[in-house]
Amino acid sequence: MASKPQLSFWQIWNMCFGFLGIQFGLALQNANVSRIFQTLGAEVDQVAGLWIAAPLTGLLVQPIVGYLSDRTWTRLGRRRPYFLVGAIVTTLALFVMPNSPALWIAAGTLWILDASINISMEPFRAFVGDQLPPRQRPAGFAMQSFFIGVGSVVASLLPWLLAKWGVANTAAPGEVPDTVRYAFYLGGAVVFAAIGWTVLRSREYPPDVLASFDDAEPLSPQSCAGSAPMGAALAWLLAGAGLAALIFARGWDRMLYVLAGMLAAYGLLLLLARVFPPGGMLPTIVADMRAMPSTMRRLAIVQFFSWFALFAMWIYTTAAVADVHFGSSDPTSAAYNEGANWVGVLFAAYNGFAALAAIAIPWLVRALGPRVSHLVNLSLGGAGLLSIAVIRDPQWLLLSMVGVGFAWASILSLPYVMLSETLPARKMGVYMGIFNFFIVIPQIVAASLLGFLLRALFGGQPIWALAIGGASLIVAGLCVLLVRLPRGSEAGPVSSH
């Protein structure tokens, strides 16, 4: 069997360039959707519930797209058809979002926007595994992190820059300011152009060629687990029903029903996998999920606390900074919109620091290994989020973003570096999709729980959501010490070029 040929710097550049567009769309969403929701009449404690569309969509879309892309071959290749379809729908959704006439239309558009971004994004992780030999995969993931940082900097800055150039930053009640509207239009164009570049300027190995390489090892018996026992499926269903009954009896927040629904849905999924014929999409995804390598299971815990923190930051930073640092919670006021634009600058800053960190992290890994490096970076991010509650001068919040940037770059690369050597090559897509469960599940938990916690314990003050997120990042860093890596990979070299 032959080894995959090493790709040049520019070949890796071209195959990862589409991530610039994907992150451009995500950054516009993360920095501005809460602002759009509040502009259209959402209360602060409703925002998290409206955001639940994003992680729920990822939970459904990513494993399905991963499964299908593992089995696709067209004139455009294996993964690129999904890049292109996702780019077209994302562009259209970005054009629609800032023109939503009502809150429910904006919430529905978020579903479409996040689904289309996921359709493009999920195969990109598997694309690195397909195209690069194992020794170049860290460079591929680092390149993706670089483009994520660059795309996010520009996208997050757009409303602030447009305001500086004289575009109106306020609007009548219920209308989205022109700064946000024009930023979304530009974002749609960038998404389509960047992903189109990768589709046109990269190539894929045909299935028979891909199977001939020495990293296309046969599936291990572990990856062919059978159906879950009936008792386990029923136990999950009963747990969901019991939690729902408890929420109803105690009169708890209705968003907590989402958690009960998740437990019951997993039980239903296990039951359906027993009913459908073996070898179909659903039984295969469920069997692969139950047969996850142990490294992947332990990384799942790290991912849970990491993404819980990130989701808290994305949905509450605008409200927290506008309230604490600019003195306004009224979305129609000049002070609130000034604070919202400054959050765009802060988000651009942490993504800029992440782009720099993507260059520095490989050197850190050489010195400390991937586990300790991830611990250090997540701890820096936790300290950064916690400091937002202490700092009062909004200019100094840029310092907080240094730690957040290092954590963000690390989250986007080091878990995949640690994971990639444990996955069977022929199931790279579906396992990357399953791994993303542990990105979206904590976001669903955050969307269900944070609004309740803020009202019940913290007087509805959004700054406390950022403090909870900071503590969660530190817990994630400690959990990475539980991960066990294959011998020789703990302090192995990671190429940065």
C-alpha positions in Angstrom: 0.0 0.0 0.0 1.2 3.5 -0.9 1.5 6.5 1.4 -0.5 9.6 0.5 1.8 12.2 -1.1 2.6 15.3 0.9 0.8 18.4 -0.3 2.5 21.7 -0.8 1.7 24.8 1.3 -0.5 26.3 -1.4 -2.4 23.0 -1.9 -3.2 22.9 1.8 -4.1 26.6 1.6 -6.6 26.0 -1.3 -8.3 23.1 0.4 -8.7 25.0 3.7 -9.6 28.4 2.2 -13.3 27.7 2.2 -13.2 27.8 6.0 -12.6 31.5 5.7 -16.1 31.8 4.3 -17.7 29.3 6.7 -16.3 31.2 9.7 -17.3 34.5 8.1 -20.9 33.4 8.2 -20.6 31.9 11.7 -18.9 35.1 13.1 -21.7 37.3 11.7 -24.2 34.9 13.3 -22.5 34.7 16.7 -21.8 38.5 17.0 -25.1 39.8 15.7 -28.0 37.4 16.0 -28.7 38.2 19.7 -28.7 41.8 18.7 -31.3 41.1 15.9 -33.4 39.1 18.3 -33.5 41.8 20.9 -34.2 44.4 18.2 -37.2 42.4 17.1 -38.5 42.3 20.7 -36.9 39.4 22.5 -36.3 39.8 26.2 -32.8 38.9 27.5 -34.0 35.7 29.2 -35.6 34.6 25.9 -32.4 34.9 23.8 -30.9 31.6 24.9 -34.1 29.7 23.9 -34.2 31.3 20.5 -30.5 30.3 20.0 -31.4 26.7 20.6 -32.0 26.3 16.8 -28.3 26.4 16.1 -27.1 23.4 18.2 -30.3 21.4 17.5 -29.6 21.8 13.8 -26.0 20.7 14.1 -27.1 17.6 16.2 -29.3 16.5 13.3 -27.3 17.6 10.3 -23.7 16.8 11.0 -23.8 13.0 11.5 -26.1 12.6 8.5 -23.9 14.7 6.3 -20.8 12.8 7.6 -22.4 9.4 6.9 -23.6 10.5 3.4 -20.3 12.1 2.4 -18.4 8.9 3.3 -20.5 7.2 0.6 -20.7 9.9 -2.0 -18.8 10.1 -5.3 -19.7 12.6 -8.1 -17.8 14.6 -10.7 -17.2 17.2 -7.9 -15.8 14.4 -5.7 -16.8 13.2 -2.2 -16.9 16.2 0.1 -17.1 19.1 -2.3 -20.7 18.7 -3.3 -21.7 19.4 0.3 -19.4 22.4 0.5 -21.2 23.9 -2.6 -24.8 23.2 -1.5 -24.1 24.6 2.0 -22.5 27.7 0.5 -25.5 28.5 -1.7 -28.0 28.2 1.1 -25.9 30.0 3.6 -25.5 33.0 1.2 -29.3 33.2 0.8 -30.0 32.9 4.5 -27.5 35.7 5.3 -29.3 38.0 2.8 -32.7 37.2 4.5 -31.7 37.3 8.2 -31.3 41.1 8.7 -34.5 41.8 6.8 -36.7 39.6 9.0 -39.9 41.4 9.7 -40.8 39.5 12.9 -39.0 37.6 15.6 -40.3 34.2 14.6 -39.0 34.7 11.0 -35.6 35.6 12.4 -35.6 32.4 14.6 -36.7 30.3 11.6 -34.0 31.8 9.4 -31.4 30.9 12.1 -32.4 27.3 11.7 -31.8 27.5 7.9 -28.6 29.4 8.3 -27.1 27.1 10.9 -28.1 24.0 8.9 -26.5 25.2 5.7 -23.3 26.2 7.6 -23.2 22.7 9.1 -23.7 21.1 5.6 -20.5 22.9 4.4 -18.5 22.7 7.7 -18.8 19.0 8.7 -17.1 17.5 5.6 -14.2 20.0 5.9 -12.8 18.1 9.0 -13.0 14.8 7.1 -11.5 16.5 4.0 -8.3 17.0 6.0 -8.2 13.3 6.8 -9.0 12.3 3.2 -6.4 14.5 1.5 -3.4 14.6 3.9 -1.1 12.0 5.2 -1.2 11.6 9.0 2.0 13.6 9.5 0.5 16.6 7.7 -2.9 16.6 9.4 -1.9 18.9 12.3 -0.8 21.4 9.6 -4.2 21.1 7.9 -6.1 21.6 11.1 -3.8 24.6 12.0 -4.5 26.1 8.6 -8.2 25.8 9.2 -7.8 27.5 12.5 -5.9 30.3 10.8 -8.7 30.9 8.3 -11.2 30.7 11.1 -9.4 33.5 12.9 -8.9 35.7 9.9 -12.6 35.3 8.7 -13.9 36.0 12.2 -11.8 39.1 12.6 -13.1 40.7 9.5 -16.7 39.6 9.9 -16.9 40.6 13.6 -15.5 44.1 12.8 -17.8 44.8 9.9 -20.7 46.6 11.7 -18.1 48.7 13.7 -16.2 49.6 10.5 -19.4 50.4 8.6 -20.4 52.7 11.5 -17.0 54.5 11.3 -17.5 54.9 7.6 -20.8 56.7 8.2 -23.4 54.0 7.8 -26.3 54.3 10.2 -25.9 52.3 13.4 -29.4 52.9 14.9 -32.8 52.4 13.4 -36.5 52.7 14.3 -37.8 50.3 16.9 -38.1 46.8 15.4 -35.7 47.5 12.5 -32.2 46.2 12.2 -29.5 49.0 11.7 -28.0 49.4 8.3 -24.5 48.5 9.7 -25.7 45.0 10.5 -27.8 44.7 7.3 -24.9 45.6 5.0 -22.5 43.4 7.0 -24.7 40.4 6.3 -24.9 41.2 2.6 -21.1 41.4 2.4 -20.9 38.2 4.4 -23.0 36.3 2.0 -20.8 37.2 -0.9 -17.6 36.2 1.0 -19.1 32.8 2.0 -19.9 31.9 -1.6 -16.6 33.1 -3.0 -14.4 31.5 -0.4 -16.1 28.1 -0.5 -16.3 28.3 -4.3 -12.5 28.8 -4.4 -11.9 25.5 -2.5 -14.4 23.6 -4.7 -12.7 24.8 -7.9 -9.0 24.7 -6.7 -8.8 21.4 -4.9 -9.2 17.8 -5.9 -10.2 14.6 -4.2 -9.0 11.0 -4.4 -11.4 8.6 -6.0 -12.7 5.9 -3.6 -10.5 3.1 -5.0 -7.4 5.3 -4.8 -8.3 6.4 -1.2 -8.7 2.8 -0.2 -5.2 1.9 -1.5 -3.3 4.2 0.9 -1.6 2.8 3.9 -3.7 4.8 6.4 -7.0 3.3 5.1 -6.8 0.5 7.7 -9.7 -2.0 7.8 -12.4 -1.3 10.4 -11.7 -2.9 13.7 -14.3 -5.2 15.2 -15.0 -2.5 17.8 -16.5 -0.3 15.2 -19.2 -2.8 14.3 -21.1 -2.8 17.6 -24.6 -4.2 17.6 -27.8 -2.7 18.7 -28.2 -1.3 22.2 -30.1 -3.5 24.7 -33.8 -2.9 24.9 -33.4 -2.1 28.6 -31.0 0.7 28.0 -33.3 2.3 25.4 -36.3 2.1 27.7 -34.2 3.5 30.6 -33.4 6.6 28.6 -37.0 7.1 27.6 -38.2 6.8 31.2 -35.5 9.2 32.4 -36.7 11.8 29.9 -40.3 11.3 30.9 -39.5 11.4 34.6 -37.6 14.7 34.2 -40.4 16.2 32.2 -42.9 15.2 34.9 -40.7 16.7 37.6 -40.4 20.0 35.7 -44.2 20.1 35.3 -44.8 19.3 39.0 -42.4 21.9 40.3 -43.3 24.6 37.8 -39.7 25.0 36.6 -38.7 27.0 33.5 -40.2 25.5 30.3 -36.8 25.6 28.6 -35.8 22.7 30.9 -38.2 20.5 28.9 -35.5 20.5 26.2 -33.2 18.6 28.5 -35.9 16.1 29.2 -36.6 15.8 25.4 -32.9 15.1 24.8 -32.9 12.1 27.2 -36.1 10.7 25.7 -34.9 11.3 22.1 -31.8 9.3 22.7 -33.9 6.4 24.0 -36.1 6.7 21.0 -33.0 6.7 18.7 -31.8 3.5 20.3 -35.2 1.9 19.8 -35.4 2.9 16.2 -31.9 1.6 15.5 -33.2 -1.8 16.6 -36.2 -1.6 14.3 -34.5 -0.5 11.1 -32.6 -3.2 9.0 -28.9 -3.6 10.0 -26.5 -1.7 7.7 -28.9 1.3 7.1 -27.9 4.8 8.0 -29.6 5.1 11.4 -28.4 1.7 12.8 -24.9 2.3 11.4 -24.6 5.8 13.0 -25.9 4.5 16.3 -23.6 1.5 16.3 -20.6 3.7 15.5 -21.6 6.1 18.3 -21.7 3.2 20.8 -18.3 1.9 19.5 -16.4 5.2 19.9 -12.7 4.8 20.7 -11.9 5.5 24.4 -9.9 8.6 23.4 -12.9 10.0 21.7 -15.1 9.3 24.8 -12.8 11.2 27.1 -12.3 14.1 24.7 -16.1 14.3 24.7 -16.1 15.5 28.3 -13.5 18.2 27.5 -15.6 19.3 24.5 -18.7 19.5 26.6 -17.3 22.0 29.1 -15.5 23.9 26.4 -18.5 24.5 24.1 -20.8 25.2 27.1 -18.5 28.1 27.8 -18.3 29.3 24.2 -22.1 29.3 23.8 -22.5 31.3 27.0 -20.1 33.8 25.6 -21.7 34.1 22.2 -25.2 34.6 23.4 -24.6 36.8 26.4 -21.6 39.0 25.7 -23.6 41.7 23.8 -26.1 42.0 26.6 -23.5 41.8 29.4 -21.1 44.4 27.9 -23.8 46.8 26.9 -25.3 46.6 30.4 -22.2 46.6 32.6 -19.7 48.6 30.4 -22.0 51.0 28.5 -24.9 51.3 30.9 -27.8 50.3 28.7 -30.1 47.3 28.2 -32.4 49.1 25.7 -31.7 47.8 22.2 -33.0 51.1 20.6 -30.6 53.3 22.5 -27.3 54.7 21.1 -25.4 53.4 24.2 -26.6 49.8 23.7 -25.7 49.8 20.0 -22.3 51.4 20.7 -21.8 48.5 23.2 -23.0 45.9 20.6 -20.5 47.3 18.0 -17.7 47.1 20.6 -18.6 43.5 21.2 -18.0 43.0 17.4 -14.5 44.5 17.9 -13.9 42.2 20.9 -15.0 39.2 18.9 -12.7 40.3 16.1 -9.9 40.7 18.6 -10.2 37.2 20.1 -10.3 35.7 16.6 -7.3 37.7 15.6 -5.4 36.4 18.7 -6.6 32.9 17.7 -5.1 33.3 14.2 -1.8 34.2 15.9 -2.2 31.4 18.4 -2.7 28.9 15.5 0.9 29.7 14.6 2.2 29.5 18.2 0.3 26.4 19.3 2.4 23.8 17.3 5.5 25.2 19.1 3.8 24.8 22.5 2.8 21.2 21.6 6.4 20.4 20.8 7.4 21.6 24.3 4.5 20.4 26.4 2.5 17.8 24.3 -1.1 18.3 23.2 -2.8 17.5 26.5 -0.9 20.0 28.7 -1.0 22.6 25.8 -4.7 22.3 25.7 -4.9 22.7 29.5 -2.9 25.9 29.4 -4.9 27.4 26.6 -8.3 26.6 28.1 -7.2 28.0 31.4 -6.2 31.2 29.7 -9.6 31.4 28.1 -11.3 30.8 31.5 -9.3 33.6 33.0 -10.2 35.9 30.1 -14.0 35.3 30.5 -13.9 35.7 34.3 -12.0 39.0 33.9 -14.9 40.6 32.0 -16.9 40.6 35.2 -14.1 42.5 37.0 -12.8 45.0 34.4 -14.8 48.2 34.0 -13.0 50.1 31.2 -14.3 48.5 28.0 -11.0 49.2 26.3 -9.3 46.8 28.7 -11.6 44.0 27.6 -9.3 43.6 24.7 -6.8 42.0 27.2 -9.5 39.5 28.2 -9.8 38.5 24.5 -6.1 37.3 24.4 -6.9 34.4 26.7 -10.2 33.7 24.9 -8.3 33.7 21.5 -5.8 31.1 22.7 -8.6 28.9 24.0 -10.6 29.2 20.8 -7.6 28.3 18.6 -6.8 25.4 20.8 -10.4 24.1 20.8 -10.5 24.2 17.0 -7.3 22.2 16.5 -5.9 20.2 19.4 -8.9 17.9 20.1 -8.9 17.0 16.4 -5.1 16.4 16.5 -5.6 14.1 19.5 -8.5 12.3 17.9 -7.4 11.9 14.3 -5.1 8.9 14.9 -7.8 6.9 16.6 -10.4 7.0 13.8 -10.8 4.4 11.0 -10.1 6.2 7.7 -13.2 4.8 5.9 -15.5 6.3 8.6 -13.7 9.6 9.0 -16.8 11.6 8.0 -19.4 9.9 10.2 -17.0 9.9 13.2 -16.2 13.6 12.8 -20.0 14.1 12.7 -20.5 12.1 15.8 -17.7 13.9 17.6 -19.6 17.1 16.8 -22.4 15.8 19.1 -20.2 16.9 21.9 -20.1 20.4 20.4 -23.8 20.8 20.0 -25.1 18.9 23.1 -23.4 21.4 25.5 -24.9 24.3 23.5 -28.4 22.8 23.8 -27.8 22.4 27.6 -26.6 26.0 27.8 -29.5 27.3 25.8 -31.9 25.3 28.1 -30.2 26.1 31.4 -28.6 29.5 31.3 -31.7 31.6 31.2 -33.2 29.6 34.1 -30.0 30.0 36.1 -29.7 33.8 35.5 -33.3 34.4 36.6 -33.2 32.0 39.6 -29.8 32.8 41.0 -28.4 36.0 39.5 -31.2 38.4 39.1 -31.3 38.2 35.3 -27.8 39.8 35.0 -26.1 38.5 31.8 -22.6 39.1 33.1 -22.9 36.0 35.3 -23.3 33.8 32.2 -19.8 34.9 31.2 -18.5 34.0 34.7 -20.1 30.6 34.5 -18.5 30.2 31.1 -15.1 31.1 32.5 -15.3 28.5 35.2 -16.5 25.9 32.6 -13.4 26.5 30.5 -11.1 25.8 33.5 -13.0 22.6 34.2 -12.5 21.6 30.6 -8.8 22.1 30.9 -8.6 19.9 33.9 -10.6 17.2 32.2 -8.1 17.0 29.3 -5.7 15.3 31.8 -8.1 12.3 31.7 -7.4 11.8 28.0 -5.1 8.9 27.1 -3.1 9.2 23.9 -1.4 6.5 21.8 2.2 5.9 22.8 4.6 8.3 21.1 2.0 11.0 20.4 2.1 12.8 23.8 5.0 15.0 22.8 5.3 14.3 19.2 6.2 17.0 16.7 3.4 19.0 15.2 4.2 20.8 11.9 3.1 24.4 11.5 4.0 24.6 7.8 
